[in-house]
Amino acid sequence: MTNLEPLLDLQECDRALDRLRHRRATLPERGAVVDATTQVAALTGEADDVRARHDGVASEERRLDHEAQGIAAQAASAEQKLYSGEISSPKELQALQADVESLRRHQRSVEDRQLATMEQREPLDVRLAELEAGRGAAEAGLAAALDALTANEAAVDTEIAAGTDARAEVAARISGEMLSTYERCREKGNGVGAARLVGGTCQGCHLSVPSTEVDAIRRAPADQVSYCDNCGCILVLTS
Ligand SMILES: [Zn+2]
């Protein structure tokens, strides 16, 4: 029998590497990063909506303020004319007085609308500040989750590098031909390329191998490799 024991060592190395790769892919920090990213996106979206409404209201508020100032200036100039003594005709004075009153009424009405707009804007200011603070906290949480993920990935990567070196050492003891046979079996056998045959049971798939088969394997020439009919792995007999 060819010494197939190194294949079992290789199988152990590959199992360990598979576990490490699985651990890397399913690090809990990965979920935390996804959650934090979703949270940041949701808060950003909501803040953008509120900001758009806020900006619309604030712009209307500024427009009304500008309009009120314009009317106030007109009213002031009319008042100045009214009290300047330049106009003596009572009819004209009366008409000018009516203009001033009309302008002041218009000014008050615009100022009332401006006030109503301000009252609309204030709760939006508060909500926007809350959302910005929430987003700041969520972004900090995301950064922390990313840092934790990176650190844990690096820790697993160190283990993977060590495992890969250990595997290379074991693989160096196996012929190239046997290595490719093992790789093929491992691909087909769901990660199991070689397993020990113990008491008529393949340790790769834990199914029994018929006793006639086991006998045939025992009697096989030294250079012949036997495979499990169930999982396809290379069977290694206990010597
Ligand atoms: Zn098997």
Boltz pocket constraint, residues with backbone or C-beta under 6 A from the ligand:
constraints:
  - pocket:
      binder: B
      contacts: [[A, 202], [A, 203], [A, 204], [A, 205], [A, 206], [A, 207], [A, 228], [A, 229], [A, 230], [A, 231], [A, 232], [A, 233]]
      max_distance: 6.0
